[in-house]
Amino acid sequence: MVQLLGGRPIADVFDALTSNRPYRKEPFSTEQAIAMIKAGVGTHFDPAVAEAFFSITDEVLKIREQYKDQKDSLFLQLSGLGKTE
């Protein structure tokens, strides 16, 4: 039985896909990241949790914009695990 991932992993995956990473040249666009997450609904992500994430995409993007100039990923910034400058 496959365990589907809930809310925090969806947000973390979105952040990872749309943030700079040393192992890839450019981050994925918002549209690409959302399409990748949608492709994983039902196999990697719980459909109800994914639907909730998609329903607040505008709010997620506003938060992302607020923190876009930071070097750490959004997840690290909001969790308090990132570097302080």
C-alpha positions in Angstrom: 0.0 0.0 0.0 1.3 3.4 -1.0 1.0 6.2 1.6 -0.1 9.4 0.1 1.7 12.6 1.3 -0.2 15.4 3.0 0.0 19.2 3.0 3.5 20.1 4.2 5.1 17.8 1.6 3.1 19.4 -1.2 4.2 22.9 -0.1 7.8 21.7 0.2 7.7 20.1 -3.3 6.3 23.3 -4.8 9.0 25.3 -3.1 11.8 22.9 -4.1 10.6 22.9 -7.8 10.3 26.7 -8.0 13.5 27.6 -6.0 17.1 27.7 -7.2 18.9 24.5 -6.5 22.6 23.8 -7.1 21.8 20.6 -9.0 19.7 22.3 -11.7 20.3 25.3 -14.0 17.0 27.0 -13.5 13.9 26.6 -11.2 10.7 25.3 -12.8 8.0 27.9 -13.5 5.0 28.0 -11.3 2.9 26.5 -14.1 5.4 23.6 -14.5 5.5 22.9 -10.8 1.7 22.9 -10.5 1.5 20.5 -13.5 4.0 18.2 -11.9 2.1 18.2 -8.6 -1.2 17.6 -10.4 0.4 14.6 -12.1 1.2 13.1 -8.7 -2.3 13.5 -7.2 -3.6 10.1 -6.2 -0.2 8.5 -6.5 2.1 10.7 -4.5 -0.2 13.3 -3.0 -3.6 12.9 -1.2 -6.2 14.3 -3.6 -8.1 16.2 -0.9 -4.9 17.9 0.4 -3.8 18.7 -3.2 -7.2 20.3 -3.9 -6.8 22.4 -0.8 -3.3 23.5 -1.9 -4.6 24.4 -5.4 -7.4 26.4 -3.8 -4.9 28.7 -2.1 -2.4 29.0 -4.9 -2.9 32.8 -5.1 -2.0 33.1 -1.4 1.0 30.8 -1.8 2.3 32.9 -4.7 1.9 36.2 -2.7 3.9 34.7 0.1 6.5 33.5 -2.4 6.7 37.0 -3.9 7.2 38.5 -0.4 10.3 36.2 0.2 11.7 36.0 -3.3 14.9 38.0 -2.7 16.0 35.7 0.1 18.8 33.2 -0.6 17.1 30.3 1.3 14.1 28.5 0.0 10.7 29.6 1.2 10.4 26.4 3.3 13.6 27.2 5.1 12.6 30.8 5.6 9.2 30.0 7.1 10.4 27.1 9.2 13.2 29.2 10.8 15.8 26.7 9.6 17.4 29.0 7.1 20.5 31.2 7.5 19.9 34.6 9.0 21.5 37.6 7.3 
